[in-house]
């Protein structure tokens, strides 16, 4: 069975890019969200195997959403996505329970490597 992934990013273009990488590599994208609050709702509803989470989003940022998701499921697997120059936020994300992070613009091999490593 394909691993089920939820994509969270406020930019539709970024969601499309990551969805493309995932589906080409045999992963099933079960949902998408464009902010942290929506990510939490979708996580509860879909119970994905993994979440890719943008850090900087309106309404609720990715780190806050990550903490909320970890409250729902302490074993949730979340990979953070960030633009260059957000190292401090990446450290916050890892401390909050993120399993890995990938940097934008996405490189397909790095995305797949992070997902394979996180899913074991």
ZIZIGI-V355173 format. One record per backbone hydrogen bond with DSSP energy under -1.0 kcal/mol. NH is the residue of the N-H (numbers start at 1). CO is the residue of the C=O. If there is no record, write none. Layout:
nh=NH co=CO
nh=NH co=CO
This chain:
nh=5 co=28
nh=6 co=50
nh=7 co=31
nh=8 co=52
nh=9 co=33
nh=15 co=11
nh=16 co=12
nh=17 co=13
nh=18 co=14
nh=19 co=15
nh=20 co=16
nh=21 co=17
nh=22 co=18
nh=23 co=19
nh=24 co=20
nh=26 co=23
nh=27 co=22
nh=28 co=3
nh=30 co=5
nh=31 co=5
nh=33 co=7
nh=36 co=60
nh=39 co=35
nh=40 co=36
nh=41 co=37
nh=42 co=38
nh=43 co=39
nh=44 co=40
nh=45 co=41
nh=46 co=42
nh=47 co=43
nh=49 co=4
nh=50 co=4
nh=51 co=77
nh=52 co=6
nh=53 co=79
nh=54 co=8
nh=55 co=81
nh=60 co=58
nh=62 co=55
nh=65 co=61
nh=66 co=62
nh=67 co=63
nh=68 co=64
nh=69 co=65
nh=70 co=66
nh=71 co=67
nh=72 co=68
nh=73 co=69
nh=76 co=73
nh=79 co=51
nh=80 co=100
nh=81 co=53
nh=82 co=102
nh=90 co=86
nh=91 co=87
nh=92 co=88
nh=93 co=89
nh=94 co=90
nh=95 co=91
nh=96 co=92
nh=97 co=94
nh=98 co=93
nh=99 co=78
nh=102 co=80
nh=104 co=82
nh=111 co=107
nh=112 co=108
nh=113 co=109
nh=114 co=110
nh=115 co=111
nh=116 co=112
nh=117 co=113
nh=118 co=114
nh=119 co=115
nh=120 co=116
